[in-house]
Amino acid sequence: MDHVTIWIVIAGLGIGSFFLRFVFLGVIGNRPLPAWILRHLRYTAVAVIPALVAPMVLWPAATGEQFDAPRMAAAFMTLGIGLATKNVLAAILLGALTLYAGLYIAG
C-alpha cells in the first residue's frame, strides 16, 4: 500500500471514531437516556472484550494458528475466575499468570 492510502484510511477511521463518540456525548449531552438503552450499554464491554480476545485464543498467530494448550487454559481460567468472583482485575491477572506459567512449562 502507498502512503496516501494509509493516511486516507487513518483519517477515515479517526473521523468515524469521532462521529461515534460525538453521537453519544455531543448530541445526547446531559439528557437522560431510556432505561432500555442504559441496560444494553452495560453489556458493551462484556461483548467487545471476548470478541477481541477469541481469535488470539483460538487461532494464535504466535503458534502458526495452531491450537495452544497454555492459551486455552488461560482463557478458561480467566472465564472461571471472572464468573466466580465478578472481579475483572482478578480474572485478567490470574489469566495472565496462567498463560505465562503454561508457556514456561511448555517451553
C-alpha positions in Angstrom: 0.0 0.0 0.0 1.2 3.5 -0.7 1.4 6.3 1.9 -1.6 8.2 0.6 -3.9 5.2 1.0 -2.7 4.6 4.5 -3.3 8.2 5.6 -6.7 8.2 4.0 -7.6 5.1 6.0 -6.2 6.6 9.2 -8.1 9.8 8.6 -11.3 7.9 7.8 -11.1 5.8 10.9 -10.4 8.9 13.1 -13.4 10.7 11.7 -15.6 7.6 12.2 -14.4 7.2 15.7 -15.0 10.8 16.5 -18.5 10.6 15.0 -19.5 7.6 17.1 -18.3 9.3 20.3 -19.9 12.6 19.3 -23.3 11.0 18.8 -23.3 9.8 22.4 -21.5 12.7 24.1 -22.2 15.7 21.9 -25.7 15.2 20.6 -27.2 13.4 23.7 -25.3 15.5 26.2 -26.9 15.7 29.6 -30.3 14.3 28.6 -31.4 11.2 30.4 -31.3 8.0 28.4 -34.2 5.5 28.4 -33.7 2.5 30.7 -33.6 0.0 27.8 -30.6 1.8 26.3 -28.8 2.0 29.6 -29.4 -1.7 30.1 -27.9 -2.5 26.7 -24.9 -0.2 27.2 -23.9 -2.1 30.4 -23.2 -5.2 28.2 -20.9 -3.4 25.7 -17.6 -4.3 27.3 -18.8 -7.9 28.0 -19.5 -8.3 24.3 -16.5 -6.5 22.9 -13.7 -7.9 25.0 -14.4 -11.6 24.2 -14.7 -10.7 20.5 -11.2 -9.2 20.6 -9.7 -12.0 22.6 -11.3 -15.1 21.0 -9.2 -15.0 17.8 -6.0 -14.7 19.9 -7.0 -17.8 21.9 -8.5 -20.0 19.1 -6.1 -19.1 16.2 -3.0 -17.6 17.8 -0.6 -16.1 15.3 2.3 -16.9 17.7 1.8 -20.6 17.1 1.1 -20.5 13.4 -2.7 -20.6 14.0 -2.5 -24.0 15.7 -4.2 -25.0 19.0 -2.2 -24.0 22.0 -3.0 -25.5 25.4 -1.5 -22.7 27.5 -3.6 -20.1 25.8 -6.7 -22.2 26.1 -6.0 -22.9 29.8 -5.5 -19.1 30.4 -8.8 -18.4 28.7 -10.7 -21.0 30.8 -9.0 -19.7 34.0 -10.0 -16.1 33.1 -13.5 -17.1 32.4 -13.8 -19.2 35.6 -12.4 -16.5 37.9 -14.5 -13.8 36.3 -17.7 -15.8 36.7 -16.8 -16.9 40.3 -15.6 -13.5 41.7 -17.1 -10.9 39.3 -13.8 -9.2 39.6 -12.3 -8.1 36.3 -8.8 -7.4 37.6 -8.5 -10.7 39.4 -9.7 -12.5 36.2 -7.2 -10.7 34.0 -4.3 -11.2 36.4 -4.9 -14.8 37.1 -5.5 -15.5 33.4 -2.1 -13.8 32.5 -0.3 -15.7 35.3 -1.8 -19.0 33.9 -0.7 -18.1 30.4 2.9 -17.3 31.4 3.1 -20.4 33.7 1.8 -22.5 30.9 4.2 -21.1 28.4 7.1 -21.5 30.8 6.2 -25.2 31.5 5.6 -26.0 27.8 8.7 -24.5 26.6 
